[in-house]
Amino acid sequence: MSKKVLVIGESREGSLRNVTFEAIAAANIISDGGEVVGVLCGAGDMEAMGQEMVYHGATRVITLANEELKTYTSDGFSQAIFQVIEDESPEGIVMGHTAIGKDLTPKLASKLESGLISDATEVVAEGDKIVFTRPIYSGKAFEKKEITDGVVFATIRPNNIPALERNEELAGEVSARDVDIQNIRTIIKDIIRKSSEGVDLSEAKVIVAGGRGVKSSEGFEPLEQLADVLGGTVGASRGACDAGYCDYSLQIGQTGKVVTPDLYIACGISGAIQHLAGMSNSKVIVAINKDPEANIFNVADYGIVGDLFDVVPKLVEEIKQMKVNA
Amino acid sequence: MNIYVLLKRTFDTEEKISIKNGQIEDDGAEYIINPYDEYAVEEAINIRDEHGGEVTVVTIGDEDSEKQLRTALAMGADKAVLVNTEDDLEEGDQFTTVKILEAFFEDRDVDIILGGNVAIDEASGQVGPRLAERLDIPCVTTITNIEIEGKNVKIERDVEGDVEKVETTLPLLVTCQQGLNEPRYPSLPGIMKAKKKPLDELEIDDLDLDEDDVEPKTRTTEIFLPPEKQAGKVLEGEVDDQVKELVSLLKTEAKVL
């Protein structure tokens, strides 16, 4: 049965986040030939971003521009999107499981008194049912879940559901709608950018992670260089965070972020079960550790037994060389 | 101040997960306070010590959850409430939990509610923001710092590694992120005192709810383990050769470069 599905898009620094396109792909599975309606909140002209959503498979896109939507607030965005929900009465809603997605969607689901399946890694249509797969116990297990009543509402984990191929021949209307925003109860005073290059750990294709073996905050430098040449970002184990070598926002594991990049390079990480829970579903895992008995080698596809301060710089050079030759 | 903490009992992070008869095997498992809820308990105690008032810890579960409530009391919380659903509910989801909490808070005067930003078992992260919406109070998630002055509240929150500075007012619901504080261990005198602190038990009937009111909106149809990861190739030879081999394998075999 075809459904109308809303996709809440998300942009950062003027361009759409990739997870938005993945959400459109998920919405296409749920809609089963029905309409996929994109929604964008912001302050300026969002025509081009809306068009981009159409090229990735949205049937049409509604843009909501208002000065109050310049930065994300749960009150502002939820009011704006709720007005669209009332207009459109969608049977499904999809968004990325990002900081904004995690903050916004429970609020909307609560207002709608609907179910919500968070952090789905797979969406499959089985007859009339939509079955979501999601990790539990930080990826130590998975569950299949369905919505039994009301709107089919889900957030999807970045990097797991492939986006549809961009096609400029796809046509769809991008229309602006006025929204009324009042009484925002949380005022954003300042945003201090700490993350490098704006690549978020949960969306990164390549992660170079350091553990106690990096020994100091300076010890992260070679790891940063490796992340740089690979176009990735740096993460850490709890051990490294607890030792004060880096910020807790970099922590990967059962407490901390759960990540599934294409390539995960663990440097000087022993591989405690809590850390493995956060990264062992990565597509390819490389472990570099002095201790041949380290647990991390049990989940690694490739291992090098050696000193990371010797291995990592050589790896940087080798990859640079490879790129020159290519 | 009337300070409330939402607490969940979870598996210890050390636990390996296995499945028996389609369910997570919980026989012999060790349980803890969800680590993110521990930050909430610690922060609640600090807020009370600075501003006065009372900390009440609330959980939904069965009799076994009393242990985690006693731990929170031993850390320094004043009162605990267990909403025992063992006899009434077979299953529930975040909708169910929030329906119960909404009814619990209906007649209570609240200044601040603190919860973990996510539970390490089901990890939906929905309960905090859902509850705030039902209670019509502002909600700030993933907080790493909070300062309260009268009704005004200044918060720092973690947004994918960036720090967002937010101002808002009480009454308020916040969810706690790692980095907010270092939860204390219960002291021996704390543990002794906790035994005498009030721990009330309610059932959903006491909250004027019946099973139909809290019927979940989602259903779990299957639980399974991820395919076991096979240990891969540990490279050999001189470091320079290993590095060359690794890059070549990543390029040609794994195809990730």
Contacts between the chains, C-beta under 8 A, distances in Angstrom:
chain1	res1	chain2	res2	distance
A	74	B	129	7.0
A	74	B	139	6.3
A	75	B	138	7.2
A	98	B	160	7.1
A	99	B	142	7.3
A	99	B	159	4.7
A	99	B	160	4.8
A	102	B	125	5.2
A	102	B	141	6.9
A	103	B	129	6.3
A	103	B	141	5.0
A	105	B	126	7.9
A	106	B	94	7.4
A	106	B	124	7.9
A	106	B	125	7.1
A	106	B	126	4.0
A	106	B	127	7.7
A	106	B	128	7.5
A	106	B	129	3.9
A	106	B	130	4.6
A	106	B	133	7.6
A	107	B	129	4.8
A	107	B	130	7.1
A	107	B	132	7.4
A	107	B	133	4.8
A	107	B	139	7.2
A	109	B	95	7.9
A	109	B	126	7.1
A	109	B	130	6.6
A	110	B	98	6.5
A	110	B	129	7.1
A	110	B	130	3.9
A	110	B	131	7.6
A	110	B	133	3.9
A	110	B	134	5.9
A	111	B	133	5.7
A	113	B	95	7.3
A	113	B	217	7.9
A	114	B	95	7.7
A	114	B	217	6.0
A	115	B	93	6.5
A	115	B	94	8.0
A	115	B	95	6.0
A	115	B	216	7.2
A	115	B	217	2.9
A	115	B	218	4.2
A	116	B	94	6.9
A	116	B	124	7.5
A	116	B	126	6.0
A	116	B	217	8.0
A	116	B	218	7.7
A	117	B	218	6.1
A	118	B	123	7.4
A	118	B	124	4.4
A	118	B	125	6.4
A	118	B	126	6.2
A	119	B	123	6.6
A	119	B	124	7.4
A	131	B	221	7.0
A	135	B	123	7.3
A	136	B	24	7.9
A	136	B	121	6.3
A	136	B	122	5.7
A	136	B	123	6.6
A	136	B	223	7.5
A	137	B	11	6.8
A	137	B	15	8.0
A	137	B	17	5.0
A	137	B	24	7.6
A	137	B	120	7.1
A	137	B	121	5.7
A	138	B	120	6.2
A	138	B	123	6.8
A	139	B	226	6.7
A	140	B	16	7.3
A	140	B	17	4.1
A	140	B	225	7.7
A	140	B	226	7.8
A	141	B	17	4.8
A	141	B	19	7.0
A	141	B	24	6.6
A	141	B	223	6.0
A	141	B	224	6.9
A	141	B	225	5.5
A	141	B	226	7.3
A	142	B	223	7.3
A	142	B	224	5.6
A	142	B	225	7.5
A	142	B	226	6.2
A	143	B	220	5.0
A	143	B	222	6.8
A	143	B	223	5.0
A	143	B	224	7.8
A	144	B	220	6.9
A	144	B	221	4.9
A	144	B	222	4.1
A	144	B	223	7.8
A	144	B	224	7.8
A	145	B	218	5.6
A	145	B	219	6.9
A	145	B	220	5.3
A	145	B	221	6.9
A	146	B	218	6.7
A	146	B	219	5.4
A	146	B	221	6.1
A	147	B	217	6.3
A	147	B	218	5.5
A	148	B	216	7.1
A	148	B	217	6.1
A	148	B	218	6.2
A	148	B	219	5.0
A	149	B	215	7.8
A	149	B	217	4.9
A	150	B	217	5.9
A	185	B	138	3.9
A	185	B	168	5.8
A	185	B	169	7.0
A	186	B	138	5.3
A	186	B	139	7.9
A	186	B	140	5.9
A	186	B	166	5.2
A	186	B	167	7.4
A	186	B	168	4.5
A	187	B	166	6.7
A	187	B	167	4.7
A	187	B	168	6.9
A	188	B	164	6.1
A	188	B	165	7.2
A	188	B	166	5.9
A	189	B	165	4.3
A	189	B	166	6.8
A	189	B	167	5.7
A	190	B	164	7.6
A	190	B	165	4.3
A	191	B	159	7.4
A	191	B	162	5.8
A	191	B	163	7.2
A	191	B	164	5.2
A	191	B	165	7.4
A	192	B	162	6.4
A	192	B	163	4.2
A	192	B	164	7.9
A	192	B	165	7.4
A	193	B	162	5.3
A	194	B	161	5.4
A	194	B	162	5.5
A	194	B	163	6.2
A	195	B	160	6.4
A	195	B	161	3.6
A	195	B	162	5.7
A	200	B	160	4.5
A	200	B	161	6.9
A	201	B	160	7.6
A	201	B	161	7.3
A	202	B	160	7.3
A	206	B	256	7.7
A	230	B	257	7.7
A	247	B	161	7.4
A	247	B	179	7.9
A	248	B	158	7.9
A	248	B	178	4.9
A	248	B	179	4.2
A	249	B	158	5.7
A	249	B	160	7.6
A	249	B	161	4.0
A	249	B	179	7.6
A	250	B	161	7.2
A	251	B	178	6.8
A	254	B	13	4.8
A	254	B	120	5.5
A	255	B	13	7.1
A	255	B	35	5.1
A	255	B	36	7.2
A	255	B	120	6.7
A	255	B	178	5.8
A	256	B	178	6.7
A	258	B	123	7.9
A	262	B	256	5.1
A	263	B	250	7.1
A	263	B	254	7.6
A	263	B	256	4.4
A	263	B	257	7.9
A	273	B	13	7.5
A	273	B	14	6.3
A	273	B	16	6.9
A	274	B	13	4.8
A	274	B	14	7.5
A	277	B	13	7.8
A	280	B	226	7.6
A	280	B	229	5.9
A	281	B	226	6.2
A	283	B	256	7.1
A	284	B	250	7.1
A	284	B	254	4.5
A	284	B	256	5.1
A	285	B	229	7.9
A	285	B	232	7.6
A	286	B	246	6.8
A	286	B	250	7.4
A	292	B	234	7.3
A	297	B	231	6.4
A	297	B	234	6.2
A	298	B	229	7.4
A	298	B	231	5.0
A	299	B	229	4.6
A	299	B	231	7.4
A	300	B	231	7.2
A	300	B	232	5.3
A	301	B	232	3.8
A	301	B	233	7.1
A	301	B	254	6.6
A	302	B	232	5.5
A	302	B	233	5.5
A	302	B	234	7.9
A	302	B	235	6.6
A	302	B	246	5.8
A	302	B	249	5.9
A	302	B	250	7.4
A	302	B	254	7.7
A	303	B	232	6.5
A	303	B	233	6.9
A	303	B	234	4.1
A	303	B	235	6.7
A	304	B	234	7.6
A	304	B	235	5.4
A	304	B	239	7.6
A	304	B	242	5.1
A	304	B	243	7.4
A	304	B	246	6.4
A	305	B	234	6.3
A	306	B	239	5.4
A	306	B	242	7.1
A	310	B	239	5.8
A	311	B	239	6.1
A	311	B	242	7.5
A	311	B	243	6.4
A	314	B	239	6.5
A	314	B	240	6.4
A	314	B	243	4.5
A	315	B	243	5.3
A	315	B	246	7.0
A	315	B	247	7.1
A	318	B	243	5.1
A	318	B	244	6.1
A	318	B	246	8.0
A	318	B	247	4.7
A	319	B	247	6.0
A	319	B	257	7.1
A	322	B	247	5.8
A	322	B	251	7.0
A	322	B	257	7.0
